[in-house]
């Protein structure tokens, strides 16, 4: 008799990663990926495609997970001749608020101690450490940790396009971006070469016998006996888990991304990911203020908006495209497909970015037509993923990867593969298991949770 296969529900980056690790690194031959949509098309292709190891606590679990994932990304970049265009330009966090500098130093020192790498502070004095600008392409031979630039002249020297009001810049160095589609395609190609099968169908039911998963039903009326079942359904994580009689502590937020043609070159093509960390009130003309204040649905745009607007160049050196993102109005929603789009989002994000990059003001009122896209972040309340076994025997979950699914995907897939195969687990494994919610120590941490690390 043949052994029933392992079935993975969801062909996003998480599902593809677990299939890759099981097939390529553990030699498991009978693996089925099931998804009603083409691979990587639901959420994985809606990302900014960035990565970083700079994550807050409590504890070092997120830093450790991301360090491991970046190790694996770099290994794959070497073996594939960087088929997915990994770079190490970094994240540049910016503030124009002098009073926030002590807070930035304290937070950066804490993240450094968690294992994200050394912190180098540049105050504009003779014994400052050297600041090494990032290379626009590639990822080798670049600094780790972070550089905190507290000398405005130094900031202006290296980032002259940034607002003159900036008083501090934290340049996180083990960070950058890559092509999500090309990474996913590479992993899927390797997995399929090792026997993974991809079925385009929708999961409609799961059979449980004697407390264990033993079969699944698809919308083509087929029934497949399975040995193990992996829920990698992204925004539909809870819909699938409910077929097992399990409610997961997750929810969805709708997030947007704008592709914008910066034909005037306001943002240099070699720029890192740029993030404004101060709250701000948008600049409106008197006529615009009057119009906005006259409608209930728009009056909130006159209020102070949260920090976090960010941007980066997209595409090759000769591309004019930049990405613009700002989660100024996140709401918990039920996922629907296609997601509803907020047509005001590009204008609001652009105005937010003007505070950080004044040259973008030229586009106000005469911007090129933007490309607006949307997807869902699936989150736990503390913004840590779920990776590990479920209460039903033979059932596993890999999800709640929020806005960090691409950067965490390789280590997350490796971790779940270790659970499935009975291999040794890394020290950070308990921090991502569903059982953490039954741990009184974790509950105490949860009650006093600080920053989620989410952009």
N, C-alpha and C positions, 0 to 999 in steps of 0.2 A: 504494500500500500504506500502511496506517496504521502508525504507530510503536507498538511494544509498550509497555505501560504500565510505570510504576514501581510495584512492589508493596512494601508495608510490612506486615510481619508483627508484629502487636501493636497494639491500639487503646487502650493506656494513655496516660498523659499524654505520654510520649516519642514514641510513634508518631503521636499526634494532632498534636503540635507540629511534627514534620517535615513531615507532610502539609499543615499550615497554611502553613508557610513556603514550601514548594515551590509550592503552588497560589496563595496570596494574594500573596506578594512576588516570586516568580519567574515567575508566569504559566504554569506547567506544567499542562496540562489533563488528561492521562490518568494519574491516580494511583488506586491501589486500596489500601484498608486492609482487611486480613484479620484476623479474630479469631473464635475459637469462642465467646467470651463477649460480653456487652454491653460497650460502651465504658466504660473507667475502673473496671471491676468486680473486677479481680484484685488489684492492689496500690495503685493510685492513690487509691482511696477508703478505704484503711486508714491514711492519713497523719495526722499532727497538723496538716497544712496550714500549716505555719509557713515562714518564710523569714528569711535573714540573710546579710549580706555578711562576717561576722566569722569568718574561717577561718585556721587556722595554715598555715605554710609546710611544707616548703621551697619557696621561690619564691612568686610572687604569682599563680600560675595560677588557683587556686580563688577567690581574692578577685576577680580580674578577670572570671572566668566569672560569678560571682554578681552583681557590680556590673552587668554587661551584662544579665543576666537580670532584675534588679530594674528597670533602666531600661525594659526592654520591658514588664514588668508594669505599671509606672506609666503608660507610654504607652497601653496597652490599657485601664487603669482610667479614664483621661481620655476616651478615645474611646467607651467603652461606658457612661459614666456610672457607673463603678464597679460593674458588674454582678456582680462576684465579691467585693465587700465587702473590698477591700484595706485593712488598717490598718497603722499604724507604732507600735504600743505598745512594741515592743522585746523583747529577752530580758534578764532580770535574773538574773545568776549570783551566788550567795550562798555565803559561807563563815562559819563560826564559829571558825575556826582562825587565831589571830593570826600564827602562824609562816608561814602561806601568803601573806600580803600581799605580801612582796617578789617571790615567784614570780608572783602575779597582775599586779603592775606590769610586770615584765619581759615576760611573755607579751602583755599588752595593748599595750605599746609596740612590740613586734615586729609584731603584727597591724596596728597603725595604720600602721607604715612600709610594709607591704605594699600599702597603698592602701585600707584599710577606713575611713579618715577620722580626724580628730583625736581624741586622747585628752585628756580634761579630768579632772584629779584634784582631788577635793574633800576637803580635810583638816580643815576646820573652822577655818580661819584667815581673817583679814579680806580678804586678796587672792585668795581662791578665785574661780574663774570661777562664773558664775551657773548654777544647775541648773534646766533647763526640764522640768517634768513632761510626760509624753506626753499627747496627745489620745486619748481612747478610740476615736474614729471617724476615718476618713479617713487620708490619708498625706501631704498637702502641708504645706509650711512647718514641717517637723520637723527637729531636729538630725541630723547624720550622726555617724559615729565612735562614741565611747562616753564615758560618764561613770563614773568610778571613785569611789564614795562610801566614804570611810574614816572618816567621823564618824558613830558610832552614832546620835546624836541626829537627824542629817539623814536617815538611813535610816528611823528610826522615824517621823519627821515625814511622810514620803511613803509609807511602806509599813508602817503600824502593825500589820498583821496578821501580819507576819513575826516569827519568834522573836527574843526579846531577846538571844539569844546571838550573833546575827549581828554580825560586826565589819567586814565589807567587802561591797560590792555593786557589781558591774560591770554597768552598764546599757548594753547594745549598742543603738544607736539606729536604724540602717538595717535594721530587722527588725520582724517582726510576723507576721500570718497573713491568710488569705483562704479563700474557699470553693473547694475543689478541684473539686467537681462543676460548679459554675457557671463556673469558668474553662475546664474541659475542654469543657463543653457549648458555650460561646461560641466556642472555637477550632474545634470540630468543625462547628458551624453555618456559620462563615465558610468553612471548607475545602470543605464540601459545596456551598455556594453558588457556589464557584469550580470545581466539577466533580469533586471527590473522591468516589469510590464506596466504600461500606462493605459488605463481604461477611461474613456470619457463617458461618464454616467453619474447619476445622482444617487447618493445613499438614501434609502427609504426606510430601513429598519435594521435592527440588530437582534439576533437570537442569542439568548443566554440559557445555558443548560447546566444545572448543578452549580450555579454561582459562577460560571465561566462563559466567556464569549465563545461561541462555536460556529456562527455563520452570520453573514450580512445579506441584505436584500438591496438590489439596485433597481432603478426605474425602468430598466429594460426587461423586468420580470425575472431576472436571473437571481439565483441564490448561490452564494459562494461559501463553502466551509472555510474557516480561517483558524489559524493557530493563535495568532495574536492580532489585536486591533489597535491602531494608533489614531487618535483624534488630533489631526493637524488642520482643522477646518477654519482657522483664522477668525474672522468676524462671526462665523457660525459655530464657534467652539461650543457654546452652551446648547444650541439646537441639537447638535450631534450627541453631546454628553447626556442629554435628556432621554435619548433612545436607550441609554444604559441605566436610566433611573437615577441619574446623578445631576445635581445642580452645582455648577462651578461658580466660585465667587468672582465673576468677571462681568464687565460691561463694555459697551462700545462708545467711542466718540468719533464724530465726523471731522475729518481734517482735509484741508485743501492745499494745493500746490499750484503755483502760477509759473508758466514759462513766458518770459518777457524778452523782447528783442531790444537789447541795449545797443542800438546802432551808433550812438554817440560815444560809446566807450567810457561811460561814467565809472564802471568797475573794471579794473584791469583784468586781463585774462589769466594772470598768474596769481590772483588774490586767493587767500584761504576762505573758509566758511566764516562769514562775518555776522556777529550776533550782538544786538543791542540789549543790554541788561537792565536798563532803567525803564520805569513806567514813563509814559509820555501822553501829552495832550496834542492832538493833531492840529496843524495849522490850517485854518479855513478863512476864506475871505468873509467880509461882513455880510455879503449877499448869501453865501453858502451857509453861514451860521443861522441866518434868519430862516432859510428854507429848512435846514435840519431841525431847528427848534420847533417848527410848526407841525411836525408829524411825530406821533408817538413811537413809530417803528424806527425812527432815525435819530431821535433826541439823544440817545445814549452815545452817539459818536462825538458829542461835545464834551463827554466826561473823560477823566483820565483812563487810559487804556494800559493793559499790563505789559511787562517787559517781554522780550523774546523774539521780536521781529528779526528775521535772518535771511541771508541771501548767499549765493555763490555762483561762479561761472559754470556753465554747462556746455559739454561738448568739446571739440578740439580747439586749438589755439585760434583758428580763423572763424570760429562760430561767434555770433553776436548774442547768444542766448544766455540769460541769467535766470536763476530760480528765485522766487520770492515766497516766503512763508511767514505766517504770524497767527498763532493760536490765541486770538483775542476774545473769542466767544465760544468756547467749547461747551457742548451740551451732551448729556448721555442720551443716546438714541438707539432704536432698534435698527439693525442693518437692513437696508433695502438695496436692490440692484436694478438699474444704475443709481448711484447716490444722487440726491438732489444737490444742485450747485447754487451757490450764493454769487450772483453776478456782480455784486458790489465788492466782493473780496479783493480783486486785483487792484482797484483804486485805493482801498483802505491800506493794503499791504504796501503799495508804492508810497503813499504819504507817510507811513510809518518809517520806511527806509530812508526817506529824505532827511530825517533827523540825524541819521548816521552817515549818510553819503549825500551831501548837499547838491552835488552835480545832477542827481536824479530829479531835482525840482524842475528841470527843463521839460520833463515829460508830462507834468501835471496839465491836464486839459488837452493834451495832444499826444498821448501815448500810443505806440503801435498796438494793434489788436493782440491781446494776450491769449495764451492757451491755458485754460482753467481745467484742473482735474481734481478729483476727490476720492478719498478712500477712508477706511475705518482703522482706528487704533483700538485694539482689544486689550483691556487692562485689568489688572487687579487693583484694589484700592491703594496699595503701597507701591504699585508700578514695578513689581517683580514678576517674572514669568512663572508659568506652571510647566514643569518638566519632570515626568516620572510616572509611576504606576497609579492607577485609579482603584477605587475600592472593589470593582468587579475584576475577578481574575482574568488575566490575559488582555486587559484593557490599559492603555497608556495615553498620556496627553503631552503634547508639546504646543504651547500657545501662550496667549496673553503677553506676546512679545512687543506690544504697544508700538511705539515709533522706533524701536531698536531691533526689529526682526532681522534685517539684513546684516547688521554688524554682529549680532549674537548668533546668527544661524548656524555657523559651523561648530561652535562649541556646544550649542544647544543640541544639535543633532548627534554630536559625539557623546554627550551625556545621556541622552535617551537610549542610544545604542548600547551603552554600558549597562543601563537598567535592563534592557531587553535580553541581553546576552549573559547577564550575571557576571560581568567584568568588574574590576575594581572601580569604585566611584571616587571622583575627586572630592577634596574637602568641602567644596562649595555646594555639593549636591543637595544636602538637606534644606538649604535656603530656598530651593526652587520646587521642593516637593509639596504636594497638596497637604501632606500630613503636618506641615509647619503650623497650620492654623489650630492644631490641637496641642501645640507646645506652649505651656504657660509663659516660658521665657520669651518666645516670639510674640505672644499676645501682649506682653508688657512693652516690648519694642514697638509693636504696632500702634499701641495707644499713644506713644510719644514720638511718632514718625516725623521726620523733618522733610527735607527736599526730596522730591521724587526723581530728580535728575532729568525730567522730561523737558524738551524744548517745545 
